[in-house]
Amino acid sequence: MDGFKDKVAFIWSVADLLRGDYKAHEYGRVILPLTVLRRLDATLTETNMPVMKLVAYCRTSTANGVGSDSLQAQEDACRAWATGNGHEVVLACRDDALSGTLGIEDRPGLAASLVALDDGEAEGLVVHRPDRLARELHVQEVALAHAWGAGDHVRVFEAAEGAEIMRDDPSDPQRRFLRQVMGAAAELERGLIKARLQGGRRRKAAKGGYVGGNRLHRRYGYTLEDGRYVPVTEEQAVVDRMRKLRADGAAWQAVADALNAKEVEPPSGSVWFAMTCHRILKREDIARAANA
């Protein structure tokens, strides 16, 4: 049936099946609706999904995540999508505070999800977003290959977009291209976030702020450069003056009064206090003893 006339002739040949039960003028009432329904069914054939048992995989990079990225929020989104599409989530696997750059062997939750596919416990995998599966392209491709390797029936879905992550098809190379572009975008996003965080830490450290690890405070007499204390000449001169005054027998309050009289700028506030002088010199003595 290559031509339009052939198709019309075929449709009306069905009338032979209707003779007796319907009058001739009633044929159209039966044939037209059924033709429309058949056309719709043929159009939706590729998008119709059988009811599937799914395993939901959820991952956060930090402990529990926040908001829509929390483990529970991801699982709820996956279950809601599955229910709305007639599927069933039979297992939910989680990886809490694990980077998306880690491989399958370093993520127990992901490994358990793939084992469920291998064992036939589930027929498909659903994630909230593809970047929950992986944050690096090669990790994404390995995980997807493992999932699809469990059988031709296995399918992978993302709940946020309500779409299937399509497996490779030699007749449609755009599938792999689009999937890998999205994976590369997730990897780029992670790299940009990391670069911003590192830049912020460097700027904060340059101002003497805390940037993680063993906490380093800016000490009077020093500045912080790349996590190291570097002497500040002007402030070291003040420290030496305090030490000399104490060696000459001056009380702590007298040391503070002498600095205030010279209008020396204190570490904070507007005036020097006896306790401030005591704390600075004591810290210097401890540092010297540690480096001796």
Secondary structure, 3 states (H helix, E strand, C coil): CCCHHHHHHHHHHCHHHHECCECHHHHHHHHHHHHHHHHHHHHCCCCCCCCCEEEEEEECCCCCCCHHHCHHHHHHHHHHHHHHCCCEEEEEEEECCCCCCCCHHHCHHHHHHHHHHHCCCCCEEEECCHHHHCCCHHHHHHHHHHHHCCCCCCEEEECCCCEEECCCCCCCCHHHHHHHHHHHHHHHHHHHHHHHHHHHHHHHHHCCCCCCCCCCCCCCCEEEECCEEEECHHHHHHHHHHHHHHHCCCCHHHHHHHHHHCCCCCCCCCCCCHHHHHHHHHHHHHHHHHHC
